[in-house]
Amino acid sequence: MPLFSIYIVLLEYSHLTYVGIAEFNYPHTGNFMFHSHINEFSDLGWMGLFDVVKK
């Protein structure tokens, strides 16, 4: 498991929706997937890809 630092901000969009911003440093570049381990959340779209690039 890589070591990384993370900064997360949760913003309430409405009483039903939350928007989150995660900012972190990761030691590897490339495309990575994020997802929920709860099927009901994955069905709601809690999954996607992000691209890690060098600064």
PDBQT receptor file of N, H, CA, C and O in Angstrom, charges set to zero:
ATOM      1  N   MET A   1       0.846  -1.179   0.000  1.00  0.00    +0.000 N 
ATOM      2  CA  MET A   1       0.000   0.000   0.000  1.00  0.00    +0.000 C 
ATOM      3  C   MET A   1       0.888   1.237   0.000  1.00  0.00    +0.000 C 
ATOM      4  O   MET A   1       1.695   1.410   0.913  1.00  0.00    +0.000 OA
ATOM      5  N   PRO A   2       0.757   2.098  -1.001  1.00  0.00    +0.000 N 
ATOM      6  CA  PRO A   2       1.617   3.289  -1.052  1.00  0.00    +0.000 C 
ATOM      7  C   PRO A   2       1.278   4.287   0.041  1.00  0.00    +0.000 C 
ATOM      8  O   PRO A   2       0.130   4.404   0.470  1.00  0.00    +0.000 OA
ATOM      9  N   LEU A   3       2.289   4.992   0.474  1.00  0.00    +0.000 N 
ATOM     10  H   LEU A   3       3.221   4.897   0.126  1.00  0.00    +0.000 HD
ATOM     11  CA  LEU A   3       2.066   6.058   1.438  1.00  0.00    +0.000 C 
ATOM     12  C   LEU A   3       1.698   7.319   0.677  1.00  0.00    +0.000 C 
ATOM     13  O   LEU A   3       2.335   7.650  -0.324  1.00  0.00    +0.000 OA
ATOM     14  N   PHE A   4       0.686   8.018   1.137  1.00  0.00    +0.000 N 
ATOM     15  H   PHE A   4       0.168   7.749   1.950  1.00  0.00    +0.000 HD
ATOM     16  CA  PHE A   4       0.314   9.274   0.505  1.00  0.00    +0.000 C 
ATOM     17  C   PHE A   4      -0.369  10.162   1.532  1.00  0.00    +0.000 C 
ATOM     18  O   PHE A   4      -0.894   9.686   2.539  1.00  0.00    +0.000 OA
ATOM     19  N   SER A   5      -0.353  11.450   1.260  1.00  0.00    +0.000 N 
ATOM     20  H   SER A   5       0.073  11.836   0.442  1.00  0.00    +0.000 HD
ATOM     21  CA  SER A   5      -1.083  12.389   2.104  1.00  0.00    +0.000 C 
ATOM     22  C   SER A   5      -2.362  12.760   1.374  1.00  0.00    +0.000 C 
ATOM     23  O   SER A   5      -2.407  12.765   0.144  1.00  0.00    +0.000 OA
ATOM     24  N   ILE A   6      -3.395  13.068   2.137  1.00  0.00    +0.000 N 
ATOM     25  H   ILE A   6      -3.358  13.064   3.136  1.00  0.00    +0.000 HD
ATOM     26  CA  ILE A   6      -4.694  13.340   1.513  1.00  0.00    +0.000 C 
ATOM     27  C   ILE A   6      -5.378  14.502   2.216  1.00  0.00    +0.000 C 
ATOM     28  O   ILE A   6      -5.247  14.685   3.426  1.00  0.00    +0.000 OA
ATOM     29  N   TYR A   7      -6.099  15.269   1.441  1.00  0.00    +0.000 N 
ATOM     30  H   TYR A   7      -6.205  15.120   0.458  1.00  0.00    +0.000 HD
ATOM     31  CA  TYR A   7      -6.871  16.393   1.946  1.00  0.00    +0.000 C 
ATOM     32  C   TYR A   7      -8.252  16.288   1.314  1.00  0.00    +0.000 C 
ATOM     33  O   TYR A   7      -8.368  16.312   0.089  1.00  0.00    +0.000 OA
ATOM     34  N   ILE A   8      -9.292  16.173   2.120  1.00  0.00    +0.000 N 
ATOM     35  H   ILE A   8      -9.197  16.154   3.115  1.00  0.00    +0.000 HD
ATOM     36  CA  ILE A   8     -10.644  15.979   1.603  1.00  0.00    +0.000 C 
ATOM     37  C   ILE A   8     -11.554  17.085   2.114  1.00  0.00    +0.000 C 
ATOM     38  O   ILE A   8     -11.529  17.423   3.298  1.00  0.00    +0.000 OA
ATOM     39  N   VAL A   9     -12.358  17.646   1.219  1.00  0.00    +0.000 N 
ATOM     40  H   VAL A   9     -12.378  17.371   0.257  1.00  0.00    +0.000 HD
ATOM     41  CA  VAL A   9     -13.359  18.643   1.578  1.00  0.00    +0.000 C 
ATOM     42  C   VAL A   9     -14.706  18.114   1.110  1.00  0.00    +0.000 C 
ATOM     43  O   VAL A   9     -14.858  17.750  -0.056  1.00  0.00    +0.000 OA
ATOM     44  N   LEU A  10     -15.678  18.068   2.004  1.00  0.00    +0.000 N 
ATOM     45  H   LEU A  10     -15.555  18.363   2.951  1.00  0.00    +0.000 HD
ATOM     46  CA  LEU A  10     -17.033  17.680   1.629  1.00  0.00    +0.000 C 
ATOM     47  C   LEU A  10     -17.904  18.924   1.632  1.00  0.00    +0.000 C 
ATOM     48  O   LEU A  10     -17.946  19.660   2.618  1.00  0.00    +0.000 OA
ATOM     49  N   LEU A  11     -18.593  19.153   0.537  1.00  0.00    +0.000 N 
ATOM     50  H   LEU A  11     -18.559  18.555  -0.264  1.00  0.00    +0.000 HD
ATOM     51  CA  LEU A  11     -19.464  20.305   0.389  1.00  0.00    +0.000 C 
ATOM     52  C   LEU A  11     -20.890  19.807   0.212  1.00  0.00    +0.000 C 
ATOM     53  O   LEU A  11     -21.140  18.944  -0.630  1.00  0.00    +0.000 OA
ATOM     54  N   GLU A  12     -21.824  20.333   0.985  1.00  0.00    +0.000 N 
ATOM     55  H   GLU A  12     -21.621  21.034   1.668  1.00  0.00    +0.000 HD
ATOM     56  CA  GLU A  12     -23.211  19.906   0.823  1.00  0.00    +0.000 C 
ATOM     57  C   GLU A  12     -23.808  20.627  -0.374  1.00  0.00    +0.000 C 
ATOM     58  O   GLU A  12     -23.906  21.854  -0.380  1.00  0.00    +0.000 OA
ATOM     59  N   TYR A  13     -24.201  19.876  -1.374  1.00  0.00    +0.000 N 
ATOM     60  H   TYR A  13     -24.121  18.879  -1.369  1.00  0.00    +0.000 HD
ATOM     61  CA  TYR A  13     -24.773  20.434  -2.594  1.00  0.00    +0.000 C 
ATOM     62  C   TYR A  13     -26.264  20.670  -2.411  1.00  0.00    +0.000 C 
ATOM     63  O   TYR A  13     -26.787  21.706  -2.823  1.00  0.00    +0.000 OA
ATOM     64  N   SER A  14     -26.930  19.739  -1.812  1.00  0.00    +0.000 N 
ATOM     65  H   SER A  14     -26.506  18.898  -1.478  1.00  0.00    +0.000 HD
ATOM     66  CA  SER A  14     -28.337  19.857  -1.434  1.00  0.00    +0.000 C 
ATOM     67  C   SER A  14     -28.543  18.896  -0.276  1.00  0.00    +0.000 C 
ATOM     68  O   SER A  14     -27.592  18.248   0.162  1.00  0.00    +0.000 OA
ATOM     69  N   HIS A  15     -29.753  18.792   0.222  1.00  0.00    +0.000 N 
ATOM     70  H   HIS A  15     -30.526  19.318  -0.134  1.00  0.00    +0.000 HD
ATOM     71  CA  HIS A  15     -29.982  17.871   1.336  1.00  0.00    +0.000 C 
ATOM     72  C   HIS A  15     -29.869  16.409   0.910  1.00  0.00    +0.000 C 
ATOM     73  O   HIS A  15     -29.855  15.520   1.761  1.00  0.00    +0.000 OA
ATOM     74  N   LEU A  16     -29.788  16.149  -0.400  1.00  0.00    +0.000 N 
ATOM     75  H   LEU A  16     -29.799  16.871  -1.091  1.00  0.00    +0.000 HD
ATOM     76  CA  LEU A  16     -29.676  14.777  -0.896  1.00  0.00    +0.000 C 
ATOM     77  C   LEU A  16     -28.324  14.458  -1.526  1.00  0.00    +0.000 C 
ATOM     78  O   LEU A  16     -28.005  13.289  -1.740  1.00  0.00    +0.000 OA
ATOM     79  N   THR A  17     -27.534  15.473  -1.823  1.00  0.00    +0.000 N 
ATOM     80  H   THR A  17     -27.793  16.423  -1.649  1.00  0.00    +0.000 HD
ATOM     81  CA  THR A  17     -26.301  15.276  -2.583  1.00  0.00    +0.000 C 
ATOM     82  C   THR A  17     -25.124  15.943  -1.899  1.00  0.00    +0.000 C 
ATOM     83  O   THR A  17     -25.233  17.079  -1.438  1.00  0.00    +0.000 OA
ATOM     84  N   TYR A  18     -24.012  15.256  -1.830  1.00  0.00    +0.000 N 
ATOM     85  H   TYR A  18     -23.923  14.333  -2.205  1.00  0.00    +0.000 HD
ATOM     86  CA  TYR A  18     -22.767  15.823  -1.323  1.00  0.00    +0.000 C 
ATOM     87  C   TYR A  18     -21.719  15.784  -2.425  1.00  0.00    +0.000 C 
ATOM     88  O   TYR A  18     -21.637  14.823  -3.190  1.00  0.00    +0.000 OA
ATOM     89  N   VAL A  19     -20.930  16.830  -2.494  1.00  0.00    +0.000 N 
ATOM     90  H   VAL A  19     -20.996  17.611  -1.873  1.00  0.00    +0.000 HD
ATOM     91  CA  VAL A  19     -19.830  16.913  -3.446  1.00  0.00    +0.000 C 
ATOM     92  C   VAL A  19     -18.546  16.856  -2.648  1.00  0.00    +0.000 C 
ATOM     93  O   VAL A  19     -18.404  17.578  -1.661  1.00  0.00    +0.000 OA
ATOM     94  N   GLY A  20     -17.618  16.026  -3.046  1.00  0.00    +0.000 N 
ATOM     95  H   GLY A  20     -17.733  15.439  -3.847  1.00  0.00    +0.000 HD
ATOM     96  CA  GLY A  20     -16.346  15.906  -2.334  1.00  0.00    +0.000 C 
ATOM     97  C   GLY A  20     -15.181  16.266  -3.231  1.00  0.00    +0.000 C 
ATOM     98  O   GLY A  20     -15.190  15.983  -4.429  1.00  0.00    +0.000 OA
ATOM     99  N   ILE A  21     -14.180  16.891  -2.642  1.00  0.00    +0.000 N 
ATOM    100  H   ILE A  21     -14.172  17.121  -1.668  1.00  0.00    +0.000 HD
ATOM    101  CA  ILE A  21     -12.946  17.213  -3.346  1.00  0.00    +0.000 C 
ATOM    102  C   ILE A  21     -11.813  16.548  -2.583  1.00  0.00    +0.000 C 
ATOM    103  O   ILE A  21     -11.628  16.802  -1.393  1.00  0.00    +0.000 OA
ATOM    104  N   ALA A  22     -11.065  15.709  -3.253  1.00  0.00    +0.000 N 
ATOM    105  H   ALA A  22     -11.215  15.503  -4.220  1.00  0.00    +0.000 HD
ATOM    106  CA  ALA A  22      -9.923  15.040  -2.627  1.00  0.00    +0.000 C 
ATOM    107  C   ALA A  22      -8.657  15.499  -3.336  1.00  0.00    +0.000 C 
ATOM    108  O   ALA A  22      -8.559  15.422  -4.561  1.00  0.00    +0.000 OA
ATOM    109  N   GLU A  23      -7.698  15.972  -2.566  1.00  0.00    +0.000 N 
ATOM    110  H   GLU A  23      -7.778  16.035  -1.571  1.00  0.00    +0.000 HD
ATOM    111  CA  GLU A  23      -6.415  16.395  -3.118  1.00  0.00    +0.000 C 
ATOM    112  C   GLU A  23      -5.339  15.583  -2.413  1.00  0.00    +0.000 C 
ATOM    113  O   GLU A  23      -5.292  15.552  -1.183  1.00  0.00    +0.000 OA
ATOM    114  N   PHE A  24      -4.480  14.928  -3.176  1.00  0.00    +0.000 N 
ATOM    115  H   PHE A  24      -4.518  14.953  -4.175  1.00  0.00    +0.000 HD
ATOM    116  CA  PHE A  24      -3.495  14.061  -2.552  1.00  0.00    +0.000 C 
ATOM    117  C   PHE A  24      -2.249  13.952  -3.413  1.00  0.00    +0.000 C 
ATOM    118  O   PHE A  24      -2.263  14.293  -4.596  1.00  0.00    +0.000 OA
ATOM    119  N   ASN A  25      -1.183  13.478  -2.812  1.00  0.00    +0.000 N 
ATOM    120  H   ASN A  25      -1.172  13.202  -1.851  1.00  0.00    +0.000 HD
ATOM    121  CA  ASN A  25       0.071  13.184  -3.501  1.00  0.00    +0.000 C 
ATOM    122  C   ASN A  25       0.188  11.670  -3.627  1.00  0.00    +0.000 C 
ATOM    123  O   ASN A  25      -0.020  10.945  -2.655  1.00  0.00    +0.000 OA
ATOM    124  N   TYR A  26       0.518  11.198  -4.812  1.00  0.00    +0.000 N 
ATOM    125  H   TYR A  26       0.687  11.787  -5.602  1.00  0.00    +0.000 HD
ATOM    126  CA  TYR A  26       0.622   9.767  -5.056  1.00  0.00    +0.000 C 
ATOM    127  C   TYR A  26       1.967   9.501  -5.715  1.00  0.00    +0.000 C 
ATOM    128  O   TYR A  26       2.361  10.267  -6.594  1.00  0.00    +0.000 OA
ATOM    129  N   PRO A  27       2.686   8.460  -5.336  1.00  0.00    +0.000 N 
ATOM    130  CA  PRO A  27       4.051   8.253  -5.823  1.00  0.00    +0.000 C 
ATOM    131  C   PRO A  27       4.159   7.733  -7.259  1.00  0.00    +0.000 C 
ATOM    132  O   PRO A  27       5.265   7.668  -7.796  1.00  0.00    +0.000 OA
ATOM    133  N   HIS A  28       3.050   7.364  -7.894  1.00  0.00    +0.000 N 
ATOM    134  H   HIS A  28       2.151   7.417  -7.458  1.00  0.00    +0.000 HD
ATOM    135  CA  HIS A  28       3.087   6.790  -9.240  1.00  0.00    +0.000 C 
ATOM    136  C   HIS A  28       2.221   7.614 -10.184  1.00  0.00    +0.000 C 
ATOM    137  O   HIS A  28       1.198   8.163  -9.773  1.00  0.00    +0.000 OA
ATOM    138  N   THR A  29       2.628   7.703 -11.448  1.00  0.00    +0.000 N 
ATOM    139  H   THR A  29       3.459   7.257 -11.782  1.00  0.00    +0.000 HD
ATOM    140  CA  THR A  29       1.805   8.352 -12.455  1.00  0.00    +0.000 C 
ATOM    141  C   THR A  29       0.987   7.304 -13.187  1.00  0.00    +0.000 C 
ATOM    142  O   THR A  29       1.314   6.118 -13.159  1.00  0.00    +0.000 OA
ATOM    143  N   GLY A  30      -0.073   7.744 -13.840  1.00  0.00    +0.000 N 
ATOM    144  H   GLY A  30      -0.338   8.708 -13.863  1.00  0.00    +0.000 HD
ATOM    145  CA  GLY A  30      -0.905   6.839 -14.623  1.00  0.00    +0.000 C 
ATOM    146  C   GLY A  30      -2.373   7.003 -14.300  1.00  0.00    +0.000 C 
ATOM    147  O   GLY A  30      -2.756   7.867 -13.511  1.00  0.00    +0.000 OA
ATOM    148  N   ASN A  31      -3.190   6.171 -14.914  1.00  0.00    +0.000 N 
ATOM    149  H   ASN A  31      -2.878   5.469 -15.555  1.00  0.00    +0.000 HD
ATOM    150  CA  ASN A  31      -4.632   6.178 -14.690  1.00  0.00    +0.000 C 
ATOM    151  C   ASN A  31      -4.982   5.182 -13.592  1.00  0.00    +0.000 C 
ATOM    152  O   ASN A  31      -4.483   4.057 -13.576  1.00  0.00    +0.000 OA
ATOM    153  N   PHE A  32      -5.837   5.607 -12.684  1.00  0.00    +0.000 N 
ATOM    154  H   PHE A  32      -6.242   6.521 -12.697  1.00  0.00    +0.000 HD
ATOM    155  CA  PHE A  32      -6.250   4.765 -11.565  1.00  0.00    +0.000 C 
ATOM    156  C   PHE A  32      -7.761   4.846 -11.411  1.00  0.00    +0.000 C 
ATOM    157  O   PHE A  32      -8.376   5.858 -11.745  1.00  0.00    +0.000 OA
ATOM    158  N   MET A  33      -8.349   3.777 -10.905  1.00  0.00    +0.000 N 
ATOM    159  H   MET A  33      -7.849   2.954 -10.634  1.00  0.00    +0.000 HD
ATOM    160  CA  MET A  33      -9.785   3.723 -10.682  1.00  0.00    +0.000 C 
ATOM    161  C   MET A  33     -10.079   3.925  -9.206  1.00  0.00    +0.000 C 
ATOM    162  O   MET A  33      -9.336   3.452  -8.345  1.00  0.00    +0.000 OA
ATOM    163  N   PHE A  34     -11.166   4.630  -8.917  1.00  0.00    +0.000 N 
ATOM    164  H   PHE A  34     -11.769   5.014  -9.616  1.00  0.00    +0.000 HD
ATOM    165  CA  PHE A  34     -11.671   4.683  -7.548  1.00  0.00    +0.000 C 
ATOM    166  C   PHE A  34     -13.089   4.124  -7.560  1.00  0.00    +0.000 C 
ATOM    167  O   PHE A  34     -13.812   4.259  -8.547  1.00  0.00    +0.000 OA
ATOM    168  N   HIS A  35     -13.477   3.496  -6.458  1.00  0.00    +0.000 N 
ATOM    169  H   HIS A  35     -12.890   3.386  -5.657  1.00  0.00    +0.000 HD
ATOM    170  CA  HIS A  35     -14.812   2.914  -6.382  1.00  0.00    +0.000 C 
ATOM    171  C   HIS A  35     -15.188   2.658  -4.934  1.00  0.00    +0.000 C 
ATOM    172  O   HIS A  35     -14.337   2.634  -4.044  1.00  0.00    +0.000 OA
ATOM    173  N   SER A  36     -16.461   2.471  -4.724  1.00  0.00    +0.000 N 
ATOM    174  H   SER A  36     -17.152   2.491  -5.447  1.00  0.00    +0.000 HD
ATOM    175  CA  SER A  36     -16.989   2.144  -3.405  1.00  0.00    +0.000 C 
ATOM    176  C   SER A  36     -17.038   0.626  -3.250  1.00  0.00    +0.000 C 
ATOM    177  O   SER A  36     -17.223  -0.098  -4.228  1.00  0.00    +0.000 OA
ATOM    178  N   HIS A  37     -16.875   0.162  -2.047  1.00  0.00    +0.000 N 
ATOM    179  H   HIS A  37     -16.725   0.751  -1.253  1.00  0.00    +0.000 HD
ATOM    180  CA  HIS A  37     -17.010  -1.271  -1.781  1.00  0.00    +0.000 C 
ATOM    181  C   HIS A  37     -18.422  -1.605  -1.325  1.00  0.00    +0.000 C 
ATOM    182  O   HIS A  37     -18.679  -2.704  -0.832  1.00  0.00    +0.000 OA
ATOM    183  N   ILE A  38     -19.332  -0.661  -1.490  1.00  0.00    +0.000 N 
ATOM    184  H   ILE A  38     -19.123   0.231  -1.891  1.00  0.00    +0.000 HD
ATOM    185  CA  ILE A  38     -20.746  -0.878  -1.179  1.00  0.00    +0.000 C 
ATOM    186  C   ILE A  38     -21.499  -0.807  -2.507  1.00  0.00    +0.000 C 
ATOM    187  O   ILE A  38     -21.522   0.245  -3.147  1.00  0.00    +0.000 OA
ATOM    188  N   ASN A  39     -22.111  -1.908  -2.926  1.00  0.00    +0.000 N 
ATOM    189  H   ASN A  39     -22.093  -2.762  -2.407  1.00  0.00    +0.000 HD
ATOM    190  CA  ASN A  39     -22.726  -1.990  -4.252  1.00  0.00    +0.000 C 
ATOM    191  C   ASN A  39     -23.756  -0.902  -4.507  1.00  0.00    +0.000 C 
ATOM    192  O   ASN A  39     -23.825  -0.366  -5.613  1.00  0.00    +0.000 OA
ATOM    193  N   GLU A  40     -24.556  -0.568  -3.504  1.00  0.00    +0.000 N 
ATOM    194  H   GLU A  40     -24.500  -1.003  -2.605  1.00  0.00    +0.000 HD
ATOM    195  CA  GLU A  40     -25.582   0.452  -3.691  1.00  0.00    +0.000 C 
ATOM    196  C   GLU A  40     -24.956   1.801  -4.042  1.00  0.00    +0.000 C 
ATOM    197  O   GLU A  40     -25.524   2.555  -4.832  1.00  0.00    +0.000 OA
ATOM    198  N   PHE A  41     -23.797   2.115  -3.467  1.00  0.00    +0.000 N 
ATOM    199  H   PHE A  41     -23.335   1.503  -2.825  1.00  0.00    +0.000 HD
ATOM    200  CA  PHE A  41     -23.122   3.375  -3.773  1.00  0.00    +0.000 C 
ATOM    201  C   PHE A  41     -22.528   3.338  -5.178  1.00  0.00    +0.000 C 
ATOM    202  O   PHE A  41     -22.585   4.332  -5.902  1.00  0.00    +0.000 OA
ATOM    203  N   SER A  42     -21.964   2.204  -5.565  1.00  0.00    +0.000 N 
ATOM    204  H   SER A  42     -21.918   1.397  -4.976  1.00  0.00    +0.000 HD
ATOM    205  CA  SER A  42     -21.428   2.073  -6.924  1.00  0.00    +0.000 C 
ATOM    206  C   SER A  42     -22.535   2.266  -7.956  1.00  0.00    +0.000 C 
ATOM    207  O   SER A  42     -22.310   2.873  -9.004  1.00  0.00    +0.000 OA
ATOM    208  N   ASP A  43     -23.727   1.753  -7.664  1.00  0.00    +0.000 N 
ATOM    209  H   ASP A  43     -23.910   1.260  -6.814  1.00  0.00    +0.000 HD
ATOM    210  CA  ASP A  43     -24.865   1.936  -8.566  1.00  0.00    +0.000 C 
ATOM    211  C   ASP A  43     -25.249   3.404  -8.704  1.00  0.00    +0.000 C 
ATOM    212  O   ASP A  43     -25.836   3.798  -9.712  1.00  0.00    +0.000 OA
ATOM    213  N   LEU A  44     -24.925   4.213  -7.705  1.00  0.00    +0.000 N 
ATOM    214  H   LEU A  44     -24.448   3.893  -6.886  1.00  0.00    +0.000 HD
ATOM    215  CA  LEU A  44     -25.227   5.646  -7.738  1.00  0.00    +0.000 C 
ATOM    216  C   LEU A  44     -24.108   6.460  -8.385  1.00  0.00    +0.000 C 
ATOM    217  O   LEU A  44     -24.185   7.688  -8.440  1.00  0.00    +0.000 OA
ATOM    218  N   GLY A  45     -23.078   5.786  -8.872  1.00  0.00    +0.000 N 
ATOM    219  H   GLY A  45     -23.015   4.789  -8.827  1.00  0.00    +0.000 HD
ATOM    220  CA  GLY A  45     -22.017   6.483  -9.584  1.00  0.00    +0.000 C 
ATOM    221  C   GLY A  45     -20.764   6.743  -8.783  1.00  0.00    +0.000 C 
ATOM    222  O   GLY A  45     -19.931   7.545  -9.203  1.00  0.00    +0.000 OA
ATOM    223  N   TRP A  46     -20.597   6.092  -7.639  1.00  0.00    +0.000 N 
ATOM    224  H   TRP A  46     -21.274   5.440  -7.297  1.00  0.00    +0.000 HD
ATOM    225  CA  TRP A  46     -19.410   6.298  -6.815  1.00  0.00    +0.000 C 
ATOM    226  C   TRP A  46     -18.239   5.503  -7.366  1.00  0.00    +0.000 C 
ATOM    227  O   TRP A  46     -17.646   4.685  -6.662  1.00  0.00    +0.000 OA
ATOM    228  N   MET A  47     -17.915   5.742  -8.603  1.00  0.00    +0.000 N 
ATOM    229  H   MET A  47     -18.397   6.406  -9.175  1.00  0.00    +0.000 HD
ATOM    230  CA  MET A  47     -16.745   5.120  -9.197  1.00  0.00    +0.000 C 
ATOM    231  C   MET A  47     -16.309   5.960 -10.387  1.00  0.00    +0.000 C 
ATOM    232  O   MET A  47     -17.109   6.684 -10.979  1.00  0.00    +0.000 OA
ATOM    233  N   GLY A  48     -15.043   5.856 -10.726  1.00  0.00    +0.000 N 
ATOM    234  H   GLY A  48     -14.393   5.268 -10.245  1.00  0.00    +0.000 HD
ATOM    235  CA  GLY A  48     -14.531   6.620 -11.851  1.00  0.00    +0.000 C 
ATOM    236  C   GLY A  48     -13.034   6.441 -11.973  1.00  0.00    +0.000 C 
ATOM    237  O   GLY A  48     -12.432   5.615 -11.287  1.00  0.00    +0.000 OA
ATOM    238  N   LEU A  49     -12.444   7.225 -12.855  1.00  0.00    +0.000 N 
ATOM    239  H   LEU A  49     -12.933   7.896 -13.413  1.00  0.00    +0.000 HD
ATOM    240  CA  LEU A  49     -11.006   7.180 -13.103  1.00  0.00    +0.000 C 
ATOM    241  C   LEU A  49     -10.392   8.536 -12.794  1.00  0.00    +0.000 C 
ATOM    242  O   LEU A  49     -11.042   9.573 -12.927  1.00  0.00    +0.000 OA
ATOM    243  N   PHE A  50      -9.135   8.513 -12.382  1.00  0.00    +0.000 N 
ATOM    244  H   PHE A  50      -8.606   7.670 -12.274  1.00  0.00    +0.000 HD
ATOM    245  CA  PHE A  50      -8.376   9.749 -12.251  1.00  0.00    +0.000 C 
ATOM    246  C   PHE A  50      -6.987   9.519 -12.810  1.00  0.00    +0.000 C 
ATOM    247  O   PHE A  50      -6.479   8.398 -12.808  1.00  0.00    +0.000 OA
ATOM    248  N   ASP A  51      -6.377  10.596 -13.290  1.00  0.00    +0.000 N 
ATOM    249  H   ASP A  51      -6.789  11.507 -13.292  1.00  0.00    +0.000 HD
ATOM    250  CA  ASP A  51      -5.073  10.538 -13.938  1.00  0.00    +0.000 C 
ATOM    251  C   ASP A  51      -4.056  11.248 -13.060  1.00  0.00    +0.000 C 
ATOM    252  O   ASP A  51      -4.216  12.432 -12.762  1.00  0.00    +0.000 OA
ATOM    253  N   VAL A  52      -3.015  10.542 -12.643  1.00  0.00    +0.000 N 
ATOM    254  H   VAL A  52      -2.886   9.581 -12.885  1.00  0.00    +0.000 HD
ATOM    255  CA  VAL A  52      -1.944  11.122 -11.832  1.00  0.00    +0.000 C 
ATOM    256  C   VAL A  52      -0.823  11.530 -12.785  1.00  0.00    +0.000 C 
ATOM    257  O   VAL A  52      -0.324  10.712 -13.558  1.00  0.00    +0.000 OA
ATOM    258  N   VAL A  53      -0.433  12.807 -12.719  1.00  0.00    +0.000 N 
ATOM    259  H   VAL A  53      -0.838  13.471 -12.091  1.00  0.00    +0.000 HD
ATOM    260  CA  VAL A  53       0.625  13.337 -13.583  1.00  0.00    +0.000 C 
ATOM    261  C   VAL A  53       1.720  13.953 -12.724  1.00  0.00    +0.000 C 
ATOM    262  O   VAL A  53       1.494  14.302 -11.566  1.00  0.00    +0.000 OA
ATOM    263  N   LYS A  54       2.909  14.083 -13.305  1.00  0.00    +0.000 N 
ATOM    264  H   LYS A  54       3.093  13.800 -14.246  1.00  0.00    +0.000 HD
ATOM    265  CA  LYS A  54       4.009  14.751 -12.604  1.00  0.00    +0.000 C 
ATOM    266  C   LYS A  54       3.728  16.242 -12.546  1.00  0.00    +0.000 C 
ATOM    267  O   LYS A  54       3.142  16.809 -13.468  1.00  0.00    +0.000 OA
ATOM    268  N   LYS A  55       4.149  16.873 -11.458  1.00  0.00    +0.000 N 
ATOM    269  H   LYS A  55       4.626  16.412 -10.709  1.00  0.00    +0.000 HD
ATOM    270  CA  LYS A  55       3.993  18.331 -11.340  1.00  0.00    +0.000 C 
ATOM    271  C   LYS A  55       5.016  19.039 -12.166  1.00  0.00    +0.000 C 
ATOM    272  O   LYS A  55       5.044  20.269 -12.194  1.00  0.00    +0.000 OA
TER     273      LYS A  55
